[in-house]
């Protein structure tokens, strides 16, 4: 797994079936960039409803999910997702003393 740093990720607006937004990696590493033939995420608006969708690869399939669901998940990340070290310090240590 490769974890990218904030300054290696860029956004760009693209006029592609309307106006879209792409989130992509900018590695400067030709061997990585050649293997990425599509942005990490691409944001679209539905033609009729203007509902926003985010598009990404899942396995071997290109999928779109509502941005509202992604937003809900990101809000939960801030509240509920913690590292193993955080749980060790904040959850398991407290249980050992009871």
C-alpha positions as CSV (number, residue, x, y, z in Angstrom):
1,X,0.0,0.0,0.0
2,X,1.2,3.5,-0.8
3,X,0.0,6.3,1.4
4,X,0.1,9.7,-0.3
5,X,0.9,12.9,1.5
6,X,-1.3,16.0,1.3
7,X,1.0,17.8,-1.2
8,X,1.0,14.8,-3.6
9,X,-2.8,15.1,-4.1
10,X,-4.3,17.7,-6.3
11,X,-7.7,18.7,-7.6
12,X,-8.7,20.1,-11.0
13,X,-11.9,21.1,-12.6
14,X,-12.6,19.5,-15.9
15,X,-15.2,20.2,-18.6
16,X,-16.2,16.6,-19.2
17,X,-20.0,16.0,-19.6
18,X,-20.6,19.2,-17.7
19,X,-18.2,20.5,-15.1
20,X,-16.6,17.9,-13.0
21,X,-14.0,17.9,-10.2
22,X,-11.1,15.4,-10.1
23,X,-9.0,14.4,-7.2
24,X,-5.8,12.8,-8.4
25,X,-2.2,12.0,-7.4
26,X,0.7,14.0,-8.6
27,X,3.7,11.8,-7.7
28,X,6.4,12.8,-10.2
29,X,7.1,9.0,-10.3
30,X,6.7,7.8,-13.8
31,X,6.3,4.2,-12.9
32,X,3.3,5.1,-10.6
33,X,1.8,7.8,-12.8
34,X,1.7,5.4,-15.8
35,X,-0.3,2.9,-13.9
36,X,-2.9,5.5,-12.9
37,X,-5.1,6.0,-16.0
38,X,-8.0,7.6,-14.1
39,X,-8.3,10.1,-11.2
40,X,-8.6,8.7,-7.7
41,X,-12.1,10.3,-7.4
42,X,-14.2,12.2,-9.9
43,X,-17.3,14.3,-8.9
44,X,-20.3,14.6,-11.2
45,X,-23.7,16.3,-11.1
46,X,-26.7,14.3,-12.3
47,X,-28.2,15.6,-15.6
48,X,-31.7,15.9,-14.3
49,X,-31.6,16.4,-10.6
50,X,-28.2,18.0,-10.1
51,X,-27.5,15.5,-7.3
52,X,-23.8,15.2,-6.8
53,X,-22.0,11.8,-7.2
54,X,-18.5,10.7,-6.6
55,X,-17.0,8.1,-9.0
56,X,-14.2,5.7,-8.2
57,X,-12.9,2.2,-8.9
58,X,-14.1,-0.6,-6.6
59,X,-12.4,-3.8,-7.5
60,X,-12.6,-3.9,-11.3
61,X,-15.7,-1.8,-11.6
62,X,-16.2,1.9,-11.9
63,X,-19.0,3.0,-9.4
64,X,-20.7,6.2,-8.4
65,X,-22.2,6.9,-5.0
66,X,-24.1,10.0,-3.8
67,X,-21.7,12.7,-2.3
68,X,-24.2,13.0,0.6
69,X,-23.3,9.4,1.6
70,X,-19.6,10.2,1.4
71,X,-20.1,13.3,3.5
72,X,-21.9,11.3,6.1
73,X,-19.0,8.8,6.3
74,X,-16.4,11.6,6.5
75,X,-18.3,13.2,9.4
76,X,-18.2,9.8,11.2
77,X,-14.5,9.4,10.5
78,X,-13.7,12.5,12.7
79,X,-15.8,11.2,15.6
80,X,-15.4,7.4,15.5
81,X,-12.2,6.3,13.6
82,X,-9.1,6.0,15.8
83,X,-5.8,4.3,15.6
84,X,-4.9,1.2,17.5
85,X,-2.6,3.3,19.7
86,X,-5.5,5.6,20.6
87,X,-7.7,2.6,21.6
88,X,-4.9,1.2,23.7
89,X,-4.5,4.5,25.5
90,X,-8.1,5.6,25.8
91,X,-10.2,2.4,25.9
92,X,-8.2,-0.6,26.9
93,X,-6.1,1.0,29.7
94,X,-9.3,2.3,31.4
95,X,-10.7,-1.3,31.3
96,X,-7.6,-2.7,32.9
97,X,-8.0,-0.5,36.0
98,X,-11.6,-1.6,36.6
